[in-house]
Amino acid sequence: MVSCSSCGATAEAPLGWMTEITERGPVYLCDRCSRENIRSIEGRLDPVYW
């Protein structure tokens, strides 16, 4: 079971959730929070993706 780092939602099998690997380990964002925060997520991507 994982929980969203933004809203605290939990899921057994988080299909559609975003996962970010940090120094502390994996961080999860649910599909709703991912859609709401897509611009900030894109801003953190490596320039090589653009």
mmCIF file of the C-alpha atoms, coordinates in Angstrom:
data_MODEL
# 
_entry.id   MODEL 
# 
loop_
_atom_site.group_PDB 
_atom_site.id 
_atom_site.type_symbol 
_atom_site.label_atom_id 
_atom_site.label_alt_id 
_atom_site.label_comp_id 
_atom_site.label_asym_id 
_atom_site.label_entity_id 
_atom_site.label_seq_id 
_atom_site.pdbx_PDB_ins_code 
_atom_site.Cartn_x 
_atom_site.Cartn_y 
_atom_site.Cartn_z 
_atom_site.occupancy 
_atom_site.B_iso_or_equiv 
_atom_site.pdbx_formal_charge 
_atom_site.auth_seq_id 
_atom_site.auth_comp_id 
_atom_site.auth_asym_id 
_atom_site.auth_atom_id 
_atom_site.pdbx_PDB_model_num 
ATOM 1  C CA . MET A 1 1  ? 0.000  0.000  0.000   1.00 0.00 ? 1  MET A CA 1 
ATOM 2  C CA . VAL A 1 2  ? 1.333  3.443  -0.935  1.00 0.00 ? 2  VAL A CA 1 
ATOM 3  C CA . SER A 1 3  ? 0.137  6.941  -0.117  1.00 0.00 ? 3  SER A CA 1 
ATOM 4  C CA . CYS A 1 4  ? 0.155  10.175 -2.102  1.00 0.00 ? 4  CYS A CA 1 
ATOM 5  C CA . SER A 1 5  ? 2.777  12.611 -0.799  1.00 0.00 ? 5  SER A CA 1 
ATOM 6  C CA . SER A 1 6  ? 0.484  15.544 -1.589  1.00 0.00 ? 6  SER A CA 1 
ATOM 7  C CA . CYS A 1 7  ? -3.056 14.638 -0.483  1.00 0.00 ? 7  CYS A CA 1 
ATOM 8  C CA . GLY A 1 8  ? -2.523 11.442 1.513   1.00 0.00 ? 8  GLY A CA 1 
ATOM 9  C CA . ALA A 1 9  ? -4.731 9.206  -0.657  1.00 0.00 ? 9  ALA A CA 1 
ATOM 10 C CA . THR A 1 10 ? -3.806 5.529  -0.451  1.00 0.00 ? 10 THR A CA 1 
ATOM 11 C CA . ALA A 1 11 ? -3.937 2.698  -2.966  1.00 0.00 ? 11 ALA A CA 1 
ATOM 12 C CA . GLU A 1 12 ? -3.042 -0.970 -3.023  1.00 0.00 ? 12 GLU A CA 1 
ATOM 13 C CA . ALA A 1 13 ? -1.986 -1.013 -6.701  1.00 0.00 ? 13 ALA A CA 1 
ATOM 14 C CA . PRO A 1 14 ? -1.459 2.635  -7.745  1.00 0.00 ? 14 PRO A CA 1 
ATOM 15 C CA . LEU A 1 15 ? -2.163 2.433  -11.474 1.00 0.00 ? 15 LEU A CA 1 
ATOM 16 C CA . GLY A 1 16 ? -1.848 5.852  -13.066 1.00 0.00 ? 16 GLY A CA 1 
ATOM 17 C CA . TRP A 1 17 ? 0.142  7.298  -10.164 1.00 0.00 ? 17 TRP A CA 1 
ATOM 18 C CA . MET A 1 18 ? 3.444  9.087  -10.697 1.00 0.00 ? 18 MET A CA 1 
ATOM 19 C CA . THR A 1 19 ? 6.581  7.877  -8.934  1.00 0.00 ? 19 THR A CA 1 
ATOM 20 C CA . GLU A 1 20 ? 9.641  10.001 -8.280  1.00 0.00 ? 20 GLU A CA 1 
ATOM 21 C CA . ILE A 1 21 ? 12.836 8.479  -6.939  1.00 0.00 ? 21 ILE A CA 1 
ATOM 22 C CA . THR A 1 22 ? 14.502 10.804 -4.403  1.00 0.00 ? 22 THR A CA 1 
ATOM 23 C CA . GLU A 1 23 ? 17.381 10.458 -1.946  1.00 0.00 ? 23 GLU A CA 1 
ATOM 24 C CA . ARG A 1 24 ? 14.851 9.277  0.653   1.00 0.00 ? 24 ARG A CA 1 
ATOM 25 C CA . GLY A 1 25 ? 13.314 6.681  -1.668  1.00 0.00 ? 25 GLY A CA 1 
ATOM 26 C CA . PRO A 1 26 ? 10.236 6.614  -3.902  1.00 0.00 ? 26 PRO A CA 1 
ATOM 27 C CA . VAL A 1 27 ? 7.661  9.414  -3.610  1.00 0.00 ? 27 VAL A CA 1 
ATOM 28 C CA . TYR A 1 28 ? 4.170  8.866  -5.040  1.00 0.00 ? 28 TYR A CA 1 
ATOM 29 C CA . LEU A 1 29 ? 1.584  11.291 -6.450  1.00 0.00 ? 29 LEU A CA 1 
ATOM 30 C CA . CYS A 1 30 ? -1.956 10.098 -7.117  1.00 0.00 ? 30 CYS A CA 1 
ATOM 31 C CA . ASP A 1 31 ? -3.477 10.646 -10.547 1.00 0.00 ? 31 ASP A CA 1 
ATOM 32 C CA . ARG A 1 32 ? -5.564 13.616 -9.336  1.00 0.00 ? 32 ARG A CA 1 
ATOM 33 C CA . CYS A 1 33 ? -2.597 15.433 -7.762  1.00 0.00 ? 33 CYS A CA 1 
ATOM 34 C CA . SER A 1 34 ? -0.450 14.616 -10.805 1.00 0.00 ? 34 SER A CA 1 
ATOM 35 C CA . ARG A 1 35 ? -2.943 16.319 -13.124 1.00 0.00 ? 35 ARG A CA 1 
ATOM 36 C CA . GLU A 1 36 ? -3.293 19.336 -10.817 1.00 0.00 ? 36 GLU A CA 1 
ATOM 37 C CA . ASN A 1 37 ? 0.488  19.825 -10.512 1.00 0.00 ? 37 ASN A CA 1 
ATOM 38 C CA . ILE A 1 38 ? 1.700  18.871 -13.995 1.00 0.00 ? 38 ILE A CA 1 
ATOM 39 C CA . ARG A 1 39 ? 3.413  22.224 -14.684 1.00 0.00 ? 39 ARG A CA 1 
ATOM 40 C CA . SER A 1 40 ? 5.612  22.029 -11.591 1.00 0.00 ? 40 SER A CA 1 
ATOM 41 C CA . ILE A 1 41 ? 6.430  18.410 -12.415 1.00 0.00 ? 41 ILE A CA 1 
ATOM 42 C CA . GLU A 1 42 ? 7.457  19.373 -15.968 1.00 0.00 ? 42 GLU A CA 1 
ATOM 43 C CA . GLY A 1 43 ? 9.608  22.194 -14.593 1.00 0.00 ? 43 GLY A CA 1 
ATOM 44 C CA . ARG A 1 44 ? 11.708 19.692 -12.625 1.00 0.00 ? 44 ARG A CA 1 
ATOM 45 C CA . LEU A 1 45 ? 12.472 17.489 -15.636 1.00 0.00 ? 45 LEU A CA 1 
ATOM 46 C CA . ASP A 1 46 ? 15.936 17.428 -17.116 1.00 0.00 ? 46 ASP A CA 1 
ATOM 47 C CA . PRO A 1 47 ? 16.332 19.785 -20.100 1.00 0.00 ? 47 PRO A CA 1 
ATOM 48 C CA . VAL A 1 48 ? 17.270 16.769 -22.221 1.00 0.00 ? 48 VAL A CA 1 
ATOM 49 C CA . TYR A 1 49 ? 13.547 15.851 -22.335 1.00 0.00 ? 49 TYR A CA 1 
ATOM 50 C CA . TRP A 1 50 ? 12.709 19.121 -24.085 1.00 0.00 ? 50 TRP A CA 1 
# 
